[in-house]
Structures are given as C-alpha cells and as structure tokens.
Amino acid sequence: MPALSPELRLRRLRVDEALPMLDGYLNDAFLSGTPSVRIVHGKGSGTLRRAVHQALSEHPLVKSFRLGCWGEGDTGVTIVELANH
C-alpha cells in the first residue's frame, strides 16, 4: 500500500466531486496515524473552501482546522488536525 500523501489536492474540482474524496482521505489519514494534513482547495471564488470547511466542522475525525498561514498556502490551503486515536 502506498504511503499516504500529507496533502489532498482538490483544486479545480466541483464540490460534489471533492467532498467524497475529502471524507475518504480523512479516514485514511486517521487510520494511518497521521496527526495533521493539508487540504489544497485553492483561492478562487471560495465556494470549495466554504464547502470543505463545512464538511470539516461536521467530521467526527477532525479535532480542529485553520486556513494556511503565509508560506503554507494562505487562504488556498486548510490545515487539519485530526482527533487522537
């Protein structure tokens, strides 16, 4: 099984394409013991970012999340801290 990437790239996807990928990725990251991940949703209109943040706020495996800081991808990236095992 290939190693889990530390980031999931969702840029240029529609919300209905991106959210199932996000859910599966978060589950895989949790099962692999990864403490935090990067979600690359891009800046654009903000529609995908808002949908990702809504999904993260309701996801049982997510402890917290924040927009990336300067050097991390700014508002085009969300950093997610996963719940402990």
PDB file with SEQRES, HELIX, SHEET and CRYST1 records, atoms N, CA, C and O in Angstrom:
SEQRES   1 A   85  MET PRO ALA LEU SER PRO GLU LEU ARG LEU ARG ARG LEU          
SEQRES   2 A   85  ARG VAL ASP GLU ALA LEU PRO MET LEU ASP GLY TYR LEU          
SEQRES   3 A   85  ASN ASP ALA PHE LEU SER GLY THR PRO SER VAL ARG ILE          
SEQRES   4 A   85  VAL HIS GLY LYS GLY SER GLY THR LEU ARG ARG ALA VAL          
SEQRES   5 A   85  HIS GLN ALA LEU SER GLU HIS PRO LEU VAL LYS SER PHE          
SEQRES   6 A   85  ARG LEU GLY CYS TRP GLY GLU GLY ASP THR GLY VAL THR          
SEQRES   7 A   85  ILE VAL GLU LEU ALA ASN HIS                                  
HELIX    1 AA1 VAL A   15  LEU A   31  1                                  17    
HELIX    2 AA2 THR A   47  GLU A   58  1                                  12    
HELIX    3 AA3 ASP A   74  GLY A   76  5                                   3    
SHEET    1 AA1 4 GLU A   7  ARG A   9  0                                        
SHEET    2 AA1 4 SER A  36  VAL A  40  1                                        
SHEET    3 AA1 4 VAL A  77  LEU A  82 -1                                        
SHEET    4 AA1 4 VAL A  62  LEU A  67 -1                                        
CRYST1    1.000    1.000    1.000  90.00  90.00  90.00 P 1           1          
ATOM      1  N   MET A   1       0.852  -1.177   0.000  1.00  0.00           N  
ATOM      2  CA  MET A   1       0.000   0.000   0.000  1.00  0.00           C  
ATOM      3  C   MET A   1       0.899   1.242   0.000  1.00  0.00           C  
ATOM      4  O   MET A   1       1.817   1.334   0.815  1.00  0.00           O  
ATOM      5  N   PRO A   2       0.645   2.198  -0.906  1.00  0.00           N  
ATOM      6  CA  PRO A   2       1.485   3.396  -0.959  1.00  0.00           C  
ATOM      7  C   PRO A   2       1.280   4.258   0.283  1.00  0.00           C  
ATOM      8  O   PRO A   2       0.219   4.244   0.907  1.00  0.00           O  
ATOM      9  N   ALA A   3       2.331   5.009   0.623  1.00  0.00           N  
ATOM     10  CA  ALA A   3       2.248   5.903   1.776  1.00  0.00           C  
ATOM     11  C   ALA A   3       1.225   7.003   1.512  1.00  0.00           C  
ATOM     12  O   ALA A   3       1.054   7.446   0.377  1.00  0.00           O  
ATOM     13  N   LEU A   4       0.559   7.430   2.556  1.00  0.00           N  
ATOM     14  CA  LEU A   4      -0.438   8.490   2.449  1.00  0.00           C  
ATOM     15  C   LEU A   4       0.258   9.827   2.223  1.00  0.00           C  
ATOM     16  O   LEU A   4       1.201  10.169   2.936  1.00  0.00           O  
ATOM     17  N   SER A   5      -0.199  10.567   1.250  1.00  0.00           N  
ATOM     18  CA  SER A   5       0.347  11.900   0.991  1.00  0.00           C  
ATOM     19  C   SER A   5      -0.050  12.828   2.138  1.00  0.00           C  
ATOM     20  O   SER A   5      -1.145  12.697   2.684  1.00  0.00           O  
ATOM     21  N   PRO A   6       0.829  13.766   2.511  1.00  0.00           N  
ATOM     22  CA  PRO A   6       0.483  14.697   3.590  1.00  0.00           C  
ATOM     23  C   PRO A   6      -0.515  15.772   3.166  1.00  0.00           C  
ATOM     24  O   PRO A   6      -0.942  16.585   3.986  1.00  0.00           O  
ATOM     25  N   GLU A   7      -0.890  15.777   1.872  1.00  0.00           N  
ATOM     26  CA  GLU A   7      -1.883  16.750   1.429  1.00  0.00           C  
ATOM     27  C   GLU A   7      -2.808  16.151   0.385  1.00  0.00           C  
ATOM     28  O   GLU A   7      -2.449  15.241  -0.361  1.00  0.00           O  
ATOM     29  N   LEU A   8      -4.010  16.698   0.365  1.00  0.00           N  
ATOM     30  CA  LEU A   8      -5.019  16.312  -0.614  1.00  0.00           C  
ATOM     31  C   LEU A   8      -5.285  17.527  -1.488  1.00  0.00           C  
ATOM     32  O   LEU A   8      -5.614  18.598  -0.979  1.00  0.00           O  
ATOM     33  N   ARG A   9      -5.143  17.369  -2.799  1.00  0.00           N  
ATOM     34  CA  ARG A   9      -5.360  18.470  -3.740  1.00  0.00           C  
ATOM     35  C   ARG A   9      -6.763  18.375  -4.344  1.00  0.00           C  
ATOM     36  O   ARG A   9      -7.093  17.424  -5.053  1.00  0.00           O  
ATOM     37  N   LEU A  10      -7.569  19.380  -4.043  1.00  0.00           N  
ATOM     38  CA  LEU A  10      -8.946  19.414  -4.530  1.00  0.00           C  
ATOM     39  C   LEU A  10      -9.189  20.557  -5.512  1.00  0.00           C  
ATOM     40  O   LEU A  10     -10.305  20.721  -6.006  1.00  0.00           O  
ATOM     41  N   ARG A  11      -8.164  21.339  -5.797  1.00  0.00           N  
ATOM     42  CA  ARG A  11      -8.316  22.481  -6.700  1.00  0.00           C  
ATOM     43  C   ARG A  11      -8.947  22.059  -8.013  1.00  0.00           C  
ATOM     44  O   ARG A  11      -8.657  20.991  -8.552  1.00  0.00           O  
ATOM     45  N   ARG A  12      -9.817  22.922  -8.510  1.00  0.00           N  
ATOM     46  CA  ARG A  12     -10.494  22.759  -9.804  1.00  0.00           C  
ATOM     47  C   ARG A  12     -11.528  21.639  -9.825  1.00  0.00           C  
ATOM     48  O   ARG A  12     -12.041  21.297 -10.890  1.00  0.00           O  
ATOM     49  N   LEU A  13     -11.837  21.070  -8.677  1.00  0.00           N  
ATOM     50  CA  LEU A  13     -12.906  20.070  -8.611  1.00  0.00           C  
ATOM     51  C   LEU A  13     -14.203  20.750  -8.209  1.00  0.00           C  
ATOM     52  O   LEU A  13     -14.199  21.793  -7.555  1.00  0.00           O  
ATOM     53  N   ARG A  14     -15.313  20.142  -8.612  1.00  0.00           N  
ATOM     54  CA  ARG A  14     -16.612  20.613  -8.142  1.00  0.00           C  
ATOM     55  C   ARG A  14     -16.815  20.101  -6.715  1.00  0.00           C  
ATOM     56  O   ARG A  14     -16.202  19.114  -6.310  1.00  0.00           O  
ATOM     57  N   VAL A  15     -17.665  20.769  -5.969  1.00  0.00           N  
ATOM     58  CA  VAL A  15     -17.940  20.374  -4.582  1.00  0.00           C  
ATOM     59  C   VAL A  15     -18.398  18.924  -4.517  1.00  0.00           C  
ATOM     60  O   VAL A  15     -17.958  18.178  -3.643  1.00  0.00           O  
ATOM     61  N   ASP A  16     -19.275  18.514  -5.429  1.00  0.00           N  
ATOM     62  CA  ASP A  16     -19.790  17.138  -5.388  1.00  0.00           C  
ATOM     63  C   ASP A  16     -18.714  16.098  -5.713  1.00  0.00           C  
ATOM     64  O   ASP A  16     -18.872  14.927  -5.368  1.00  0.00           O  
ATOM     65  N   GLU A  17     -17.642  16.499  -6.359  1.00  0.00           N  
ATOM     66  CA  GLU A  17     -16.508  15.606  -6.604  1.00  0.00           C  
ATOM     67  C   GLU A  17     -15.547  15.611  -5.419  1.00  0.00           C  
ATOM     68  O   GLU A  17     -14.995  14.575  -5.050  1.00  0.00           O  
ATOM     69  N   ALA A  18     -15.355  16.783  -4.831  1.00  0.00           N  
ATOM     70  CA  ALA A  18     -14.335  16.967  -3.801  1.00  0.00           C  
ATOM     71  C   ALA A  18     -14.714  16.382  -2.448  1.00  0.00           C  
ATOM     72  O   ALA A  18     -13.863  15.799  -1.777  1.00  0.00           O  
ATOM     73  N   LEU A  19     -15.956  16.521  -2.034  1.00  0.00           N  
ATOM     74  CA  LEU A  19     -16.320  16.110  -0.674  1.00  0.00           C  
ATOM     75  C   LEU A  19     -16.183  14.604  -0.416  1.00  0.00           C  
ATOM     76  O   LEU A  19     -15.718  14.229   0.660  1.00  0.00           O  
ATOM     77  N   PRO A  20     -16.562  13.732  -1.345  1.00  0.00           N  
ATOM     78  CA  PRO A  20     -16.306  12.303  -1.097  1.00  0.00           C  
ATOM     79  C   PRO A  20     -14.805  11.987  -1.012  1.00  0.00           C  
ATOM     80  O   PRO A  20     -14.393  11.135  -0.225  1.00  0.00           O  
ATOM     81  N   MET A  21     -13.997  12.670  -1.820  1.00  0.00           N  
ATOM     82  CA  MET A  21     -12.548  12.475  -1.761  1.00  0.00           C  
ATOM     83  C   MET A  21     -12.009  12.931  -0.407  1.00  0.00           C  
ATOM     84  O   MET A  21     -11.143  12.278   0.175  1.00  0.00           O  
ATOM     85  N   LEU A  22     -12.520  14.047   0.086  1.00  0.00           N  
ATOM     86  CA  LEU A  22     -12.100  14.571   1.383  1.00  0.00           C  
ATOM     87  C   LEU A  22     -12.426  13.587   2.496  1.00  0.00           C  
ATOM     88  O   LEU A  22     -11.580  13.317   3.349  1.00  0.00           O  
ATOM     89  N   ASP A  23     -13.620  13.058   2.499  1.00  0.00           N  
ATOM     90  CA  ASP A  23     -14.033  12.111   3.541  1.00  0.00           C  
ATOM     91  C   ASP A  23     -13.146  10.871   3.540  1.00  0.00           C  
ATOM     92  O   ASP A  23     -12.676  10.444   4.594  1.00  0.00           O  
ATOM     93  N   GLY A  24     -12.919  10.300   2.382  1.00  0.00           N  
ATOM     94  CA  GLY A  24     -12.066   9.113   2.285  1.00  0.00           C  
ATOM     95  C   GLY A  24     -10.643   9.394   2.715  1.00  0.00           C  
ATOM     96  O   GLY A  24     -10.016   8.575   3.387  1.00  0.00           O  
ATOM     97  N   TYR A  25     -10.126  10.569   2.324  1.00  0.00           N  
ATOM     98  CA  TYR A  25      -8.766  10.950   2.692  1.00  0.00           C  
ATOM     99  C   TYR A  25      -8.634  11.117   4.203  1.00  0.00           C  
ATOM    100  O   TYR A  25      -7.662  10.647   4.793  1.00  0.00           O  
ATOM    101  N   LEU A  26      -9.600  11.780   4.832  1.00  0.00           N  
ATOM    102  CA  LEU A  26      -9.549  11.963   6.285  1.00  0.00           C  
ATOM    103  C   LEU A  26      -9.596  10.614   7.006  1.00  0.00           C  
ATOM    104  O   LEU A  26      -8.889  10.415   7.994  1.00  0.00           O  
ATOM    105  N   ASN A  27     -10.406   9.710   6.529  1.00  0.00           N  
ATOM    106  CA  ASN A  27     -10.470   8.368   7.127  1.00  0.00           C  
ATOM    107  C   ASN A  27      -9.136   7.653   6.987  1.00  0.00           C  
ATOM    108  O   ASN A  27      -8.648   7.055   7.946  1.00  0.00           O  
ATOM    109  N   ASP A  28      -8.545   7.709   5.805  1.00  0.00           N  
ATOM    110  CA  ASP A  28      -7.246   7.068   5.573  1.00  0.00           C  
ATOM    111  C   ASP A  28      -6.155   7.691   6.445  1.00  0.00           C  
ATOM    112  O   ASP A  28      -5.317   6.986   7.005  1.00  0.00           O  
ATOM    113  N   ALA A  29      -6.178   9.020   6.551  1.00  0.00           N  
ATOM    114  CA  ALA A  29      -5.167   9.711   7.364  1.00  0.00           C  
ATOM    115  C   ALA A  29      -5.303   9.316   8.828  1.00  0.00           C  
ATOM    116  O   ALA A  29      -4.303   9.077   9.505  1.00  0.00           O  
ATOM    117  N   PHE A  30      -6.516   9.246   9.311  1.00  0.00           N  
ATOM    118  CA  PHE A  30      -6.745   8.855  10.705  1.00  0.00           C  
ATOM    119  C   PHE A  30      -6.252   7.429  10.955  1.00  0.00           C  
ATOM    120  O   PHE A  30      -5.565   7.165  11.941  1.00  0.00           O  
ATOM    121  N   LEU A  31      -6.606   6.524  10.059  1.00  0.00           N  
ATOM    122  CA  LEU A  31      -6.218   5.115  10.222  1.00  0.00           C  
ATOM    123  C   LEU A  31      -4.707   4.923  10.131  1.00  0.00           C  
ATOM    124  O   LEU A  31      -4.161   3.991  10.721  1.00  0.00           O  
ATOM    125  N   SER A  32      -4.032   5.806   9.392  1.00  0.00           N  
ATOM    126  CA  SER A  32      -2.578   5.686   9.272  1.00  0.00           C  
ATOM    127  C   SER A  32      -1.850   6.360  10.439  1.00  0.00           C  
ATOM    128  O   SER A  32      -0.626   6.273  10.539  1.00  0.00           O  
ATOM    129  N   GLY A  33      -2.596   7.028  11.316  1.00  0.00           N  
ATOM    130  CA  GLY A  33      -1.991   7.683  12.464  1.00  0.00           C  
ATOM    131  C   GLY A  33      -1.404   9.049  12.172  1.00  0.00           C  
ATOM    132  O   GLY A  33      -0.622   9.570  12.967  1.00  0.00           O  
ATOM    133  N   THR A  34      -1.768   9.630  11.051  1.00  0.00           N  
ATOM    134  CA  THR A  34      -1.267  10.954  10.677  1.00  0.00           C  
ATOM    135  C   THR A  34      -1.925  12.012  11.566  1.00  0.00           C  
ATOM    136  O   THR A  34      -3.153  12.069  11.640  1.00  0.00           O  
ATOM    137  N   PRO A  35      -1.132  12.850  12.241  1.00  0.00           N  
ATOM    138  CA  PRO A  35      -1.727  13.827  13.159  1.00  0.00           C  
ATOM    139  C   PRO A  35      -2.358  15.045  12.479  1.00  0.00           C  
ATOM    140  O   PRO A  35      -3.327  15.609  12.988  1.00  0.00           O  
ATOM    141  N   SER A  36      -1.806  15.452  11.323  1.00  0.00           N  
ATOM    142  CA  SER A  36      -2.369  16.610  10.628  1.00  0.00           C  
ATOM    143  C   SER A  36      -2.119  16.481   9.125  1.00  0.00           C  
ATOM    144  O   SER A  36      -1.179  15.820   8.685  1.00  0.00           O  
ATOM    145  N   VAL A  37      -2.990  17.134   8.356  1.00  0.00           N  
ATOM    146  CA  VAL A  37      -2.919  17.082   6.896  1.00  0.00           C  
ATOM    147  C   VAL A  37      -3.228  18.459   6.324  1.00  0.00           C  
ATOM    148  O   VAL A  37      -3.781  19.325   7.002  1.00  0.00           O  
ATOM    149  N   ARG A  38      -2.856  18.640   5.053  1.00  0.00           N  
ATOM    150  CA  ARG A  38      -3.152  19.864   4.306  1.00  0.00           C  
ATOM    151  C   ARG A  38      -4.194  19.552   3.246  1.00  0.00           C  
ATOM    152  O   ARG A  38      -4.080  18.563   2.521  1.00  0.00           O  
ATOM    153  N   ILE A  39      -5.197  20.391   3.162  1.00  0.00           N  
ATOM    154  CA  ILE A  39      -6.210  20.284   2.119  1.00  0.00           C  
ATOM    155  C   ILE A  39      -6.029  21.488   1.204  1.00  0.00           C  
ATOM    156  O   ILE A  39      -6.204  22.630   1.631  1.00  0.00           O  
ATOM    157  N   VAL A  40      -5.680  21.233  -0.053  1.00  0.00           N  
ATOM    158  CA  VAL A  40      -5.463  22.303  -1.025  1.00  0.00           C  
ATOM    159  C   VAL A  40      -6.751  22.463  -1.826  1.00  0.00           C  
ATOM    160  O   VAL A  40      -7.089  21.619  -2.656  1.00  0.00           O  
ATOM    161  N   HIS A  41      -7.465  23.558  -1.567  1.00  0.00           N  
ATOM    162  CA  HIS A  41      -8.731  23.815  -2.249  1.00  0.00           C  
ATOM    163  C   HIS A  41      -8.646  25.009  -3.178  1.00  0.00           C  
ATOM    164  O   HIS A  41      -9.572  25.253  -3.951  1.00  0.00           O  
ATOM    165  N   GLY A  42      -7.560  25.755  -3.121  1.00  0.00           N  
ATOM    166  CA  GLY A  42      -7.398  26.926  -3.977  1.00  0.00           C  
ATOM    167  C   GLY A  42      -8.133  28.130  -3.420  1.00  0.00           C  
ATOM    168  O   GLY A  42      -8.903  28.027  -2.465  1.00  0.00           O  
ATOM    169  N   LYS A  43      -7.880  29.265  -4.033  1.00  0.00           N  
ATOM    170  CA  LYS A  43      -8.469  30.521  -3.570  1.00  0.00           C  
ATOM    171  C   LYS A  43      -9.759  30.807  -4.324  1.00  0.00           C  
ATOM    172  O   LYS A  43     -10.813  30.903  -3.695  1.00  0.00           O  
ATOM    173  N   GLY A  44      -9.723  30.944  -5.602  1.00  0.00           N  
ATOM    174  CA  GLY A  44     -10.904  31.106  -6.452  1.00  0.00           C  
ATOM    175  C   GLY A  44     -12.024  31.917  -5.834  1.00  0.00           C  
ATOM    176  O   GLY A  44     -11.784  32.932  -5.182  1.00  0.00           O  
ATOM    177  N   SER A  45     -13.248  31.462  -6.044  1.00  0.00           N  
ATOM    178  CA  SER A  45     -14.431  32.177  -5.552  1.00  0.00           C  
ATOM    179  C   SER A  45     -14.703  31.887  -4.078  1.00  0.00           C  
ATOM    180  O   SER A  45     -15.476  32.603  -3.441  1.00  0.00           O  
ATOM    181  N   GLY A  46     -14.081  30.853  -3.534  1.00  0.00           N  
ATOM    182  CA  GLY A  46     -14.300  30.491  -2.137  1.00  0.00           C  
ATOM    183  C   GLY A  46     -15.369  29.440  -1.926  1.00  0.00           C  
ATOM    184  O   GLY A  46     -15.576  28.991  -0.799  1.00  0.00           O  
ATOM    185  N   THR A  47     -16.050  29.039  -2.982  1.00  0.00           N  
ATOM    186  CA  THR A  47     -17.127  28.058  -2.854  1.00  0.00           C  
ATOM    187  C   THR A  47     -16.600  26.728  -2.336  1.00  0.00           C  
ATOM    188  O   THR A  47     -17.176  26.150  -1.414  1.00  0.00           O  
ATOM    189  N   LEU A  48     -15.519  26.241  -2.915  1.00  0.00           N  
ATOM    190  CA  LEU A  48     -14.960  24.957  -2.494  1.00  0.00           C  
ATOM    191  C   LEU A  48     -14.412  25.054  -1.072  1.00  0.00           C  
ATOM    192  O   LEU A  48     -14.596  24.135  -0.274  1.00  0.00           O  
ATOM    193  N   ARG A  49     -13.743  26.155  -0.751  1.00  0.00           N  
ATOM    194  CA  ARG A  49     -13.210  26.337   0.607  1.00  0.00           C  
ATOM    195  C   ARG A  49     -14.339  26.300   1.633  1.00  0.00           C  
ATOM    196  O   ARG A  49     -14.216  25.637   2.662  1.00  0.00           O  
ATOM    197  N   ARG A  50     -15.425  26.997   1.367  1.00  0.00           N  
ATOM    198  CA  ARG A  50     -16.554  27.014   2.308  1.00  0.00           C  
ATOM    199  C   ARG A  50     -17.161  25.621   2.463  1.00  0.00           C  
ATOM    200  O   ARG A  50     -17.516  25.225   3.573  1.00  0.00           O  
ATOM    201  N   ALA A  51     -17.283  24.878   1.371  1.00  0.00           N  
ATOM    202  CA  ALA A  51     -17.831  23.522   1.446  1.00  0.00           C  
ATOM    203  C   ALA A  51     -16.901  22.601   2.226  1.00  0.00           C  
ATOM    204  O   ALA A  51     -17.358  21.779   3.021  1.00  0.00           O  
ATOM    205  N   VAL A  52     -15.599  22.736   2.000  1.00  0.00           N  
ATOM    206  CA  VAL A  52     -14.615  21.926   2.735  1.00  0.00           C  
ATOM    207  C   VAL A  52     -14.683  22.258   4.219  1.00  0.00           C  
ATOM    208  O   VAL A  52     -14.675  21.351   5.051  1.00  0.00           O  
ATOM    209  N   HIS A  53     -14.748  23.535   4.564  1.00  0.00           N  
ATOM    210  CA  HIS A  53     -14.803  23.930   5.974  1.00  0.00           C  
ATOM    211  C   HIS A  53     -16.086  23.435   6.635  1.00  0.00           C  
ATOM    212  O   HIS A  53     -16.066  23.019   7.793  1.00  0.00           O  
ATOM    213  N   GLN A  54     -17.188  23.478   5.916  1.00  0.00           N  
ATOM    214  CA  GLN A  54     -18.447  22.955   6.472  1.00  0.00           C  
ATOM    215  C   GLN A  54     -18.322  21.463   6.744  1.00  0.00           C  
ATOM    216  O   GLN A  54     -18.726  20.986   7.804  1.00  0.00           O  
ATOM    217  N   ALA A  55     -17.763  20.724   5.787  1.00  0.00           N  
ATOM    218  CA  ALA A  55     -17.584  19.278   5.964  1.00  0.00           C  
ATOM    219  C   ALA A  55     -16.629  18.981   7.123  1.00  0.00           C  
ATOM    220  O   ALA A  55     -16.869  18.057   7.900  1.00  0.00           O  
ATOM    221  N   LEU A  56     -15.549  19.758   7.242  1.00  0.00           N  
ATOM    222  CA  LEU A  56     -14.597  19.550   8.329  1.00  0.00           C  
ATOM    223  C   LEU A  56     -15.232  19.831   9.678  1.00  0.00           C  
ATOM    224  O   LEU A  56     -14.942  19.138  10.654  1.00  0.00           O  
ATOM    225  N   SER A  57     -16.094  20.836   9.749  1.00  0.00           N  
ATOM    226  CA  SER A  57     -16.725  21.197  11.025  1.00  0.00           C  
ATOM    227  C   SER A  57     -17.668  20.105  11.519  1.00  0.00           C  
ATOM    228  O   SER A  57     -17.974  20.047  12.709  1.00  0.00           O  
ATOM    229  N   GLU A  58     -18.129  19.242  10.622  1.00  0.00           N  
ATOM    230  CA  GLU A  58     -19.069  18.174  10.976  1.00  0.00           C  
ATOM    231  C   GLU A  58     -18.412  16.797  11.029  1.00  0.00           C  
ATOM    232  O   GLU A  58     -19.053  15.822  11.421  1.00  0.00           O  
ATOM    233  N   HIS A  59     -17.145  16.708  10.641  1.00  0.00           N  
ATOM    234  CA  HIS A  59     -16.486  15.398  10.527  1.00  0.00           C  
ATOM    235  C   HIS A  59     -16.020  14.917  11.899  1.00  0.00           C  
ATOM    236  O   HIS A  59     -15.335  15.655  12.607  1.00  0.00           O  
ATOM    237  N   PRO A  60     -16.380  13.697  12.285  1.00  0.00           N  
ATOM    238  CA  PRO A  60     -16.035  13.206  13.625  1.00  0.00           C  
ATOM    239  C   PRO A  60     -14.545  12.978  13.868  1.00  0.00           C  
ATOM    240  O   PRO A  60     -14.126  12.882  15.022  1.00  0.00           O  
ATOM    241  N   LEU A  61     -13.742  12.890  12.825  1.00  0.00           N  
ATOM    242  CA  LEU A  61     -12.314  12.636  12.999  1.00  0.00           C  
ATOM    243  C   LEU A  61     -11.480  13.915  13.045  1.00  0.00           C  
ATOM    244  O   LEU A  61     -10.266  13.860  13.243  1.00  0.00           O  
ATOM    245  N   VAL A  62     -12.126  15.063  12.862  1.00  0.00           N  
ATOM    246  CA  VAL A  62     -11.415  16.343  12.822  1.00  0.00           C  
ATOM    247  C   VAL A  62     -11.454  17.000  14.196  1.00  0.00           C  
ATOM    248  O   VAL A  62     -12.521  17.268  14.749  1.00  0.00           O  
ATOM    249  N   LYS A  63     -10.267  17.251  14.731  1.00  0.00           N  
ATOM    250  CA  LYS A  63     -10.141  17.953  16.011  1.00  0.00           C  
ATOM    251  C   LYS A  63     -10.249  19.460  15.813  1.00  0.00           C  
ATOM    252  O   LYS A  63     -10.972  20.138  16.544  1.00  0.00           O  
ATOM    253  N   SER A  64      -9.520  19.986  14.811  1.00  0.00           N  
ATOM    254  CA  SER A  64      -9.565  21.412  14.505  1.00  0.00           C  
ATOM    255  C   SER A  64      -9.042  21.637  13.092  1.00  0.00           C  
ATOM    256  O   SER A  64      -8.427  20.757  12.490  1.00  0.00           O  
ATOM    257  N   PHE A  65      -9.299  22.837  12.579  1.00  0.00           N  
ATOM    258  CA  PHE A  65      -8.761  23.205  11.267  1.00  0.00           C  
ATOM    259  C   PHE A  65      -8.618  24.714  11.208  1.00  0.00           C  
ATOM    260  O   PHE A  65      -9.279  25.452  11.939  1.00  0.00           O  
ATOM    261  N   ARG A  66      -7.733  25.154  10.315  1.00  0.00           N  
ATOM    262  CA  ARG A  66      -7.480  26.580  10.127  1.00  0.00           C  
ATOM    263  C   ARG A  66      -6.980  26.808   8.713  1.00  0.00           C  
ATOM    264  O   ARG A  66      -6.464  25.895   8.068  1.00  0.00           O  
ATOM    265  N   LEU A  67      -7.137  28.034   8.242  1.00  0.00           N  
ATOM    266  CA  LEU A  67      -6.554  28.403   6.961  1.00  0.00           C  
ATOM    267  C   LEU A  67      -5.034  28.420   7.085  1.00  0.00           C  
ATOM    268  O   LEU A  67      -4.492  28.656   8.165  1.00  0.00           O  
ATOM    269  N   GLY A  68      -4.365  28.172   5.988  1.00  0.00           N  
ATOM    270  CA  GLY A  68      -2.915  28.209   5.976  1.00  0.00           C  
ATOM    271  C   GLY A  68      -2.405  29.615   6.240  1.00  0.00           C  
ATOM    272  O   GLY A  68      -3.054  30.601   5.888  1.00  0.00           O  
ATOM    273  N   CYS A  69      -1.261  29.697   6.850  1.00  0.00           N  
ATOM    274  CA  CYS A  69      -0.584  30.977   7.087  1.00  0.00           C  
ATOM    275  C   CYS A  69       0.298  31.291   5.883  1.00  0.00           C  
ATOM    276  O   CYS A  69       0.390  30.506   4.939  1.00  0.00           O  
ATOM    277  N   TRP A  70       0.937  32.444   5.936  1.00  0.00           N  
ATOM    278  CA  TRP A  70       1.878  32.802   4.892  1.00  0.00           C  
ATOM    279  C   TRP A  70       2.947  31.718   4.831  1.00  0.00           C  
ATOM    280  O   TRP A  70       3.478  31.309   5.864  1.00  0.00           O  
ATOM    281  N   GLY A  71       3.259  31.257   3.645  1.00  0.00           N  
ATOM    282  CA  GLY A  71       4.239  30.197   3.474  1.00  0.00           C  
ATOM    283  C   GLY A  71       3.637  28.806   3.508  1.00  0.00           C  
ATOM    284  O   GLY A  71       4.309  27.837   3.154  1.00  0.00           O  
ATOM    285  N   GLU A  72       2.385  28.685   3.927  1.00  0.00           N  
ATOM    286  CA  GLU A  72       1.693  27.389   3.952  1.00  0.00           C  
ATOM    287  C   GLU A  72       0.678  27.273   2.821  1.00  0.00           C  
ATOM    288  O   GLU A  72       0.144  26.191   2.575  1.00  0.00           O  
ATOM    289  N   GLY A  73       0.411  28.370   2.139  1.00  0.00           N  
ATOM    290  CA  GLY A  73      -0.587  28.374   1.087  1.00  0.00           C  
ATOM    291  C   GLY A  73      -1.686  29.392   1.308  1.00  0.00           C  
ATOM    292  O   GLY A  73      -2.635  29.474   0.528  1.00  0.00           O  
ATOM    293  N   ASP A  74      -1.558  30.165   2.367  1.00  0.00           N  
ATOM    294  CA  ASP A  74      -2.536  31.213   2.673  1.00  0.00           C  
ATOM    295  C   ASP A  74      -3.966  30.666   2.623  1.00  0.00           C  
ATOM    296  O   ASP A  74      -4.228  29.564   3.107  1.00  0.00           O  
ATOM    297  N   THR A  75      -4.879  31.429   2.044  1.00  0.00           N  
ATOM    298  CA  THR A  75      -6.285  31.043   2.039  1.00  0.00           C  
ATOM    299  C   THR A  75      -6.618  29.953   1.025  1.00  0.00           C  
ATOM    300  O   THR A  75      -7.774  29.541   0.922  1.00  0.00           O  
ATOM    301  N   GLY A  76      -5.636  29.488   0.286  1.00  0.00           N  
ATOM    302  CA  GLY A  76      -5.859  28.402  -0.667  1.00  0.00           C  
ATOM    303  C   GLY A  76      -5.666  27.021  -0.063  1.00  0.00           C  
ATOM    304  O   GLY A  76      -5.841  26.005  -0.736  1.00  0.00           O  
ATOM    305  N   VAL A  77      -5.299  26.994   1.234  1.00  0.00           N  
ATOM    306  CA  VAL A  77      -4.995  25.732   1.918  1.00  0.00           C  
ATOM    307  C   VAL A  77      -5.642  25.733   3.299  1.00  0.00           C  
ATOM    308  O   VAL A  77      -5.701  26.767   3.965  1.00  0.00           O  
ATOM    309  N   THR A  78      -6.117  24.591   3.717  1.00  0.00           N  
ATOM    310  CA  THR A  78      -6.611  24.424   5.085  1.00  0.00           C  
ATOM    311  C   THR A  78      -5.776  23.352   5.758  1.00  0.00           C  
ATOM    312  O   THR A  78      -5.569  22.271   5.207  1.00  0.00           O  
ATOM    313  N   ILE A  79      -5.299  23.663   6.956  1.00  0.00           N  
ATOM    314  CA  ILE A  79      -4.523  22.727   7.771  1.00  0.00           C  
ATOM    315  C   ILE A  79      -5.499  22.061   8.741  1.00  0.00           C  
ATOM    316  O   ILE A  79      -6.239  22.738   9.456  1.00  0.00           O  
ATOM    317  N   VAL A  80      -5.490  20.737   8.755  1.00  0.00           N  
ATOM    318  CA  VAL A  80      -6.447  19.982   9.575  1.00  0.00           C  
ATOM    319  C   VAL A  80      -5.688  19.166  10.606  1.00  0.00           C  
ATOM    320  O   VAL A  80      -4.762  18.428  10.269  1.00  0.00           O  
ATOM    321  N   GLU A  81      -6.086  19.302  11.870  1.00  0.00           N  
ATOM    322  CA  GLU A  81      -5.559  18.465  12.931  1.00  0.00           C  
ATOM    323  C   GLU A  81      -6.602  17.381  13.212  1.00  0.00           C  
ATOM    324  O   GLU A  81      -7.768  17.669  13.481  1.00  0.00           O  
ATOM    325  N   LEU A  82      -6.148  16.133  13.140  1.00  0.00           N  
ATOM    326  CA  LEU A  82      -7.068  15.010  13.329  1.00  0.00           C  
ATOM    327  C   LEU A  82      -7.179  14.642  14.808  1.00  0.00           C  
ATOM    328  O   LEU A  82      -6.270  14.897  15.598  1.00  0.00           O  
ATOM    329  N   ALA A  83      -8.307  14.040  15.162  1.00  0.00           N  
ATOM    330  CA  ALA A  83      -8.528  13.576  16.531  1.00  0.00           C  
ATOM    331  C   ALA A  83      -7.521  12.492  16.875  1.00  0.00           C  
ATOM    332  O   ALA A  83      -7.019  11.794  15.994  1.00  0.00           O  
ATOM    333  N   ASN A  84      -7.233  12.359  18.147  1.00  0.00           N  
ATOM    334  CA  ASN A  84      -6.336  11.312  18.621  1.00  0.00           C  
ATOM    335  C   ASN A  84      -7.011   9.956  18.551  1.00  0.00           C  
ATOM    336  O   ASN A  84      -8.235   9.859  18.632  1.00  0.00           O  
ATOM    337  N   HIS A  85      -6.221   8.920  18.402  1.00  0.00           N  
ATOM    338  CA  HIS A  85      -6.756   7.545  18.358  1.00  0.00           C  
ATOM    339  C   HIS A  85      -7.257   7.135  19.706  1.00  0.00           C  
ATOM    340  O   HIS A  85      -7.742   6.016  19.870  1.00  0.00           O  
TER     341      HIS A  85                                                      
END                                                                             
